[in-house]
Amino acid sequence: MSIPETSILRIKAATRDLVKVCGGVVRAGEIALLSKSEISRFQAPGSPDLITIPAALALEADCGLPLVTQVMADMSGRRLTDPEAEERQQACLASDISETLRKSAEVMTAYASAIADGVVTAAEAEAIDRVAGELGTNVLSMRRNLAAVKASNLRAAG
């Protein structure tokens, strides 16, 4: 069975986000016990290599974000849950909102710049995707914090 190109690109984008959160290709290589060249290939859109499951698990464990696992679950029509979200008592929602707005503005700026000449190139699409990935990571964090607040309010009411 072959993996659709769109799914491969989603996995690579999630890998790139994961590598960034873990501190870059050198540190990610140290965590995953792989070379920085291998890590670079895993996130490069033009490379056929996908991140290995042990590498993804090691990196996700290091940063605490299931970025690649979430994409793989989504590709199978599944959704991940966060059992720790219910135990969180307080969230910094003002910080989440301001960061989400800032990242949203970056996505729109990159998109506006790309379409200015009427043609979106592969490089421009890649640049937009990188910023959108950062926005997605921030939105995931914000949603976890919002869930914690909702759960806290439900416990207090019950």
Backbone torsions as a table, in degrees:
resi	resn	phi	psi	omega
1	MET	NA	130.4	178.1
2	SER	-94.7	152.3	179.9
3	ILE	-92.9	130.6	178.8
4	PRO	-58.4	145.7	-178.6
5	GLU	-56.4	-38.3	179.5
6	THR	-63.6	-37.5	178.3
7	SER	-68.5	-40.3	177.6
8	ILE	-60.4	-44.2	-179.8
9	LEU	-66.2	-34.5	176.1
10	ARG	-66.0	-42.1	178.4
11	ILE	-64.0	-42.5	179.7
12	LYS	-64.6	-40.3	177.7
13	ALA	-64.1	-42.6	177.9
14	ALA	-65.0	-38.3	177.2
15	THR	-62.3	-44.6	179.3
16	ARG	-60.0	-44.2	178.2
17	ASP	-62.3	-42.2	-179.9
18	LEU	-63.3	-44.5	178.9
19	VAL	-61.7	-42.8	180.0
20	LYS	-62.9	-46.3	-179.7
21	VAL	-62.5	-33.0	-179.1
22	CYS	-82.9	-1.1	174.2
23	GLY	107.3	11.6	177.0
24	GLY	104.6	176.8	-172.5
25	VAL	-66.9	-35.5	-178.6
26	VAL	-67.1	-51.4	-179.0
27	ARG	-65.7	-40.0	178.3
28	ALA	-61.6	-39.3	176.6
29	GLY	-62.2	-40.8	178.0
30	GLU	-63.5	-42.6	-179.2
31	ILE	-65.4	-44.9	-175.6
32	ALA	-87.0	-2.4	-178.3
33	LEU	60.1	43.3	178.9
34	LEU	-132.3	165.2	178.3
35	SER	-77.0	158.9	177.8
36	LYS	-66.1	-26.2	176.8
37	SER	-66.0	-41.5	178.2
38	GLU	-64.0	-44.9	179.5
39	ILE	-60.4	-42.2	178.6
40	SER	-61.5	-42.4	179.2
41	ARG	-64.1	-37.4	-179.6
42	PHE	-60.0	-31.1	-175.9
43	GLN	-102.7	-6.3	-178.1
44	ALA	-79.9	124.2	-179.1
45	PRO	-58.4	-31.4	-177.5
46	GLY	-83.6	-8.4	-178.6
47	SER	-92.2	140.3	178.5
48	PRO	-77.4	-10.5	-175.8
49	ASP	-76.0	131.5	174.3
50	LEU	-107.2	152.8	178.5
51	ILE	-58.8	141.5	178.1
52	THR	-79.1	157.0	179.2
53	ILE	-61.4	-46.2	178.2
54	PRO	-59.8	-38.1	179.1
55	ALA	-66.7	-44.8	179.3
56	ALA	-60.8	-44.4	-179.5
57	LEU	-64.3	-40.5	179.5
58	ALA	-64.0	-45.4	-179.2
59	LEU	-67.9	-41.8	178.5
60	GLU	-64.1	-37.2	177.5
61	ALA	-65.7	-36.6	-179.0
62	ASP	-65.4	-43.7	-175.2
63	CYS	-97.9	-14.7	178.8
64	GLY	79.8	14.1	179.3
65	LEU	-120.6	122.6	-179.1
66	PRO	-84.3	59.7	-172.2
67	LEU	-65.7	-48.2	179.8
68	VAL	-74.2	-42.4	179.1
69	THR	-59.4	-38.6	-179.9
70	GLN	-64.6	-41.5	177.7
71	VAL	-64.1	-43.6	179.9
72	MET	-63.8	-40.1	177.1
73	ALA	-63.2	-44.1	180.0
74	ASP	-61.9	-37.9	178.5
75	MET	-62.7	-24.7	179.3
76	SER	-98.2	9.4	179.8
77	GLY	75.2	22.9	-179.0
78	ARG	-113.2	167.3	178.5
79	ARG	-133.1	140.7	176.8
80	LEU	-87.3	152.1	173.9
81	THR	-120.6	159.6	-179.0
82	ASP	-118.2	100.0	-177.3
83	PRO	-63.8	-23.7	-180.0
84	GLU	-78.5	-16.9	-177.5
85	ALA	-61.1	-36.4	-179.4
86	GLU	-67.0	-23.9	-176.9
87	GLU	-89.4	-10.4	-179.9
88	ARG	-71.9	132.8	-176.8
89	GLN	-93.2	-35.8	-175.0
90	GLN	-138.5	145.8	179.0
91	ALA	-129.5	149.6	178.0
92	CYS	-93.0	78.3	-173.6
93	LEU	-69.0	-34.4	179.9
94	ALA	-61.3	-41.4	178.4
95	SER	-66.5	-42.3	178.2
96	ASP	-59.4	-46.8	-177.7
97	ILE	-65.1	-45.4	-177.8
98	SER	-64.7	-38.8	179.0
99	GLU	-68.7	-38.0	178.0
100	THR	-64.4	-42.2	177.9
101	LEU	-64.6	-41.3	179.4
102	ARG	-63.1	-46.5	179.8
103	LYS	-66.2	-37.5	177.3
104	SER	-61.0	-42.0	178.0
105	ALA	-63.4	-38.5	177.7
106	GLU	-64.0	-40.9	178.3
107	VAL	-62.8	-46.9	-178.7
108	MET	-64.8	-38.0	178.0
109	THR	-63.9	-46.2	179.1
110	ALA	-63.1	-40.5	179.8
111	TYR	-66.7	-45.9	-179.9
112	ALA	-61.0	-40.3	178.2
113	SER	-63.9	-39.9	-178.0
114	ALA	-67.7	-39.0	-175.7
115	ILE	-89.6	0.5	-177.0
116	ALA	-56.5	-37.2	-179.5
117	ASP	-95.4	4.8	177.5
118	GLY	85.3	-0.8	-179.3
119	VAL	-134.3	127.1	175.9
120	VAL	-99.8	116.2	179.7
121	THR	-83.2	167.5	177.4
122	ALA	-61.0	-39.3	179.3
123	ALA	-65.5	-39.6	177.8
124	GLU	-67.7	-39.7	177.7
125	ALA	-62.7	-39.6	178.0
126	GLU	-63.9	-42.5	179.3
127	ALA	-63.5	-42.8	178.0
128	ILE	-63.6	-43.1	-179.0
129	ASP	-62.2	-38.2	178.3
130	ARG	-61.0	-47.9	-179.3
131	VAL	-67.8	-38.2	178.0
132	ALA	-64.0	-34.7	176.4
133	GLY	-63.2	-40.7	176.8
134	GLU	-63.8	-41.3	177.2
135	LEU	-61.8	-43.7	179.3
136	GLY	-60.5	-41.5	177.9
137	THR	-62.0	-42.0	179.0
138	ASN	-65.7	-40.9	179.7
139	VAL	-64.8	-38.4	176.3
140	LEU	-59.9	-44.6	178.7
141	SER	-62.5	-44.6	180.0
142	MET	-61.6	-42.2	-179.3
143	ARG	-65.8	-36.5	175.5
144	ARG	-62.1	-44.0	-179.9
145	ASN	-66.7	-38.5	176.6
146	LEU	-64.9	-39.9	177.4
147	ALA	-62.7	-38.8	179.0
148	ALA	-64.5	-40.2	178.5
149	VAL	-65.4	-44.3	179.4
150	LYS	-62.0	-43.8	-180.0
151	ALA	-63.7	-41.1	178.7
152	SER	-61.5	-42.5	179.0
153	ASN	-66.4	-36.5	178.2
154	LEU	-66.3	-41.1	178.7
155	ARG	-64.9	-40.3	-178.8
156	ALA	-66.9	-34.6	-178.7
157	ALA	-77.8	-26.2	-174.2
158	GLY	-88.3	NA	NA
